Amino acid sequence: MHPTSKKCIKWAVILIALGAFMMVFVPDIVAAMSEWWGLNAAAGVVVVNYVLTAARWTMYPTAASLIGAAVIIETFKESLGRSSETNPTAKRMSEQ
């Protein structure tokens, strides 16, 4: 497997696990924060809720994109190897 596709898969798995964790626990965390801080911090809780919701909703699509990138890299890895033979800059980068 190409090293870049390994990194893509690794990050995709991390994002899926973190997204699943956030899907389960973020509503409870926000509810606990609103109870603990009270009505005076309602504006802050709303902002935290929006930020965490945006993070939750972007983790799965990002993970899917990373998996797609890994598939494409694996599909074209033979042509990536040939380009390093003809391009000295790509050859130096592949050696690192």
Sine and cosine of phi, psi and omega as CSV:
sin_phi,cos_phi,sin_psi,cos_psi,sin_omega,cos_omega
0.00,0.00,0.63,-0.78,0.02,-1.00
-0.92,0.39,0.62,-0.78,-0.04,-1.00
-0.86,0.51,-0.58,0.81,0.01,-1.00
-0.93,0.37,-0.63,0.78,0.02,-1.00
-0.93,0.36,-0.53,0.85,0.09,-1.00
-0.89,0.46,-0.68,0.74,0.03,-1.00
-0.90,0.43,-0.66,0.75,0.02,-1.00
-0.88,0.47,-0.70,0.71,0.01,-1.00
-0.91,0.42,-0.67,0.74,0.00,-1.00
-0.87,0.50,-0.74,0.67,0.00,-1.00
-0.92,0.38,-0.55,0.84,0.04,-1.00
-0.91,0.42,-0.68,0.74,0.03,-1.00
-0.90,0.44,-0.67,0.74,0.03,-1.00
-0.88,0.47,-0.71,0.71,-0.01,-1.00
-0.91,0.41,-0.61,0.79,0.03,-1.00
-0.91,0.41,-0.69,0.72,0.01,-1.00
-0.91,0.42,-0.70,0.72,0.02,-1.00
-0.92,0.40,-0.63,0.78,0.04,-1.00
-0.90,0.43,-0.64,0.77,0.04,-1.00
-0.91,0.41,-0.67,0.75,0.06,-1.00
-0.87,0.50,-0.70,0.71,-0.02,-1.00
-0.94,0.35,-0.57,0.82,0.03,-1.00
-0.88,0.47,-0.58,0.81,-0.05,-1.00
-0.99,0.15,-0.69,0.72,-0.22,-0.97
-0.97,-0.23,-0.33,0.94,-0.05,-1.00
-0.89,0.47,-0.68,0.73,0.04,-1.00
-0.87,0.50,-0.61,0.79,0.04,-1.00
-0.93,0.36,-0.62,0.78,0.01,-1.00
-0.91,0.42,-0.69,0.73,0.00,-1.00
-0.91,0.41,-0.64,0.77,0.03,-1.00
-0.91,0.42,-0.65,0.76,0.03,-1.00
-0.91,0.40,-0.63,0.78,0.04,-1.00
-0.90,0.43,-0.67,0.74,-0.02,-1.00
-0.93,0.38,-0.56,0.83,0.07,-1.00
-0.95,0.32,-0.63,0.77,-0.08,-1.00
-0.96,0.29,-0.68,0.73,-0.03,-1.00
-0.99,0.13,-0.38,0.93,0.03,-1.00
0.99,0.13,-0.16,-0.99,-0.07,-1.00
-0.95,0.33,-0.40,0.92,-0.03,-1.00
-0.92,0.40,-0.41,0.91,-0.04,-1.00
-0.97,-0.26,0.40,0.92,-0.06,-1.00
-0.87,0.49,-0.64,0.76,-0.01,-1.00
-0.90,0.43,-0.65,0.76,0.02,-1.00
-0.92,0.40,-0.63,0.78,0.01,-1.00
-0.92,0.40,-0.60,0.80,0.02,-1.00
-0.90,0.44,-0.68,0.73,0.01,-1.00
-0.90,0.43,-0.71,0.71,0.03,-1.00
-0.87,0.48,-0.67,0.75,0.02,-1.00
-0.88,0.48,-0.69,0.72,0.02,-1.00
-0.90,0.44,-0.68,0.74,-0.02,-1.00
-0.91,0.42,-0.72,0.69,-0.01,-1.00
-0.93,0.37,-0.57,0.82,0.05,-1.00
-0.92,0.39,-0.67,0.75,0.05,-1.00
-0.89,0.46,-0.65,0.76,0.04,-1.00
-0.90,0.44,-0.68,0.73,0.01,-1.00
-0.88,0.48,-0.68,0.74,-0.11,-0.99
-0.98,0.22,-0.26,0.97,0.01,-1.00
-0.99,-0.17,-0.21,0.98,-0.06,-1.00
-0.94,0.34,-0.71,0.70,-0.02,-1.00
-0.92,0.39,-0.71,0.71,0.05,-1.00
-0.90,0.44,-0.59,0.81,0.04,-1.00
-0.91,0.41,-0.66,0.75,0.04,-1.00
-0.89,0.46,-0.66,0.75,0.03,-1.00
-0.90,0.43,-0.62,0.79,0.04,-1.00
-0.91,0.41,-0.63,0.77,0.03,-1.00
-0.91,0.41,-0.63,0.78,0.05,-1.00
-0.91,0.42,-0.66,0.75,0.06,-1.00
-0.89,0.46,-0.64,0.77,0.05,-1.00
-0.90,0.44,-0.63,0.77,0.03,-1.00
-0.90,0.43,-0.64,0.77,0.03,-1.00
-0.90,0.43,-0.68,0.73,0.01,-1.00
-0.91,0.41,-0.66,0.75,0.03,-1.00
-0.88,0.47,-0.68,0.73,0.02,-1.00
-0.91,0.41,-0.56,0.83,0.02,-1.00
-0.92,0.38,-0.65,0.76,-0.09,-1.00
-0.98,-0.22,0.27,0.96,-0.08,-1.00
-0.92,0.39,-0.47,0.88,0.06,-1.00
-0.91,0.41,-0.68,0.73,0.01,-1.00
-0.95,0.31,-0.46,0.89,0.09,-1.00
-0.92,0.40,-0.61,0.79,0.04,-1.00
-0.92,0.40,-0.63,0.78,0.02,-1.00
-0.93,0.38,-0.57,0.82,-0.02,-1.00
-0.93,0.38,-0.48,0.88,0.03,-1.00
-0.96,0.29,-0.42,0.91,0.04,-1.00
-0.96,0.29,-0.55,0.84,-0.05,-1.00
-0.99,-0.10,-0.30,0.95,-0.05,-1.00
-0.91,-0.41,0.92,-0.40,-0.05,-1.00
-0.90,0.44,-0.54,0.84,0.02,-1.00
-0.92,0.40,-0.70,0.71,0.02,-1.00
-0.91,0.41,-0.55,0.84,0.01,-1.00
-0.91,0.41,-0.69,0.73,0.04,-1.00
-0.89,0.45,-0.63,0.78,-0.02,-1.00
-0.94,0.34,-0.56,0.83,0.00,-1.00
-0.96,0.28,-0.39,0.92,0.02,-1.00
-0.98,0.22,-0.32,0.95,-0.04,-1.00
-0.97,0.24,0.00,0.00,0.00,0.00
